[in-house]
Amino acid sequence: TYFNISSSDITLDGTWTEGIRGFKGHLTYKGGNVTLQSIANNSQAPLFKSISAEGIVEDLTVRGTITYNGTADFSPFCGVNNGTIDRCRNYCQVTASLASVGGICVTNNGMIHNAANTQAIKTTANDKYAGGICITNNGTIDGYGTSIGKVTGAQAGTICHRNNGIVTNCQISLNRTDLTKPFGGLVYLNASAGSIKNSE
C-alpha cells in the first residue's frame, strides 16, 4: 500500500501510546518547511514501533520535544527497522533519564540511507547509551548529513553506539556536550562483525 502524505501537519500527543507496528507499506512525505510541516512527536512512543522488511519510508521528518520517562530504549522515529528508511530526518529533541536513546531508530536491521539527526539526543543515566542515528546497527547505514545535533550518553556515538553491520559513506560534524564521558566520532563500539567504509 502506497501512502503519500502532503504538507498537512500531524501531531502525536499523549494519546499516542505505542506506534505503528510492522509497517509493510511505502510511505512518502511531500511536505514543505520540515520545521513546520512534518510529523510532530510529543508523545512517549515512536512514530513506528517497527518497520517490516517490505516497508519503505521516505522523505519524512519527525520534530518536537520529548522528555522521555520510560525505561525501554527509545527513538522518536522508529523502534526496530527491518526495512528501508530513506532521506529521513530527526528534528525531535529527546532527553531521557532511564533509557538509551537514538535519533532515527533504536535498532537497525535493514537499510538507512541519507538520514540526519539535527537535534540533541541525550540520556542522563550513568549506564545508558546514545546514538545520533540508532543505538545498535545490525544492517546498513549509508550516507549521513553533516548537520547534526548533540549526542550525549554514558557511551555515545554520532552514528550509533554499537555497530554490528555496515556504516558507509558517512560524513559528520563532531558535536557533543559532555567531554567527561566516552564518545565515538562515528560509532562508540565497532564490533568484530562491524565494518566502517568511506567515512570521516
Secondary structure as UniProt FT lines:
FT   STRAND          2..5
FT   STRAND          10..12
FT   TURN            14..15
FT   STRAND          26..29
FT   TURN            34..36
FT   STRAND          39..41
FT   STRAND          48..51
FT   TURN            53..54
FT   STRAND          56..58
FT   STRAND          61..68
FT   STRAND          78..81
FT   STRAND          84..86
FT   STRAND          89..96
FT   STRAND          101..102
FT   STRAND          105..108
FT   STRAND          111..117
FT   STRAND          121..123
FT   TURN            126..127
FT   STRAND          129..131
FT   STRAND          134..137
FT   STRAND          140..144
FT   STRAND          151..152
FT   STRAND          155..157
FT   STRAND          160..163
FT   STRAND          166..170
FT   TURN            179..180
FT   STRAND          183..184
FT   STRAND          187..190
FT   TURN            192..193
FT   STRAND          195..197
//
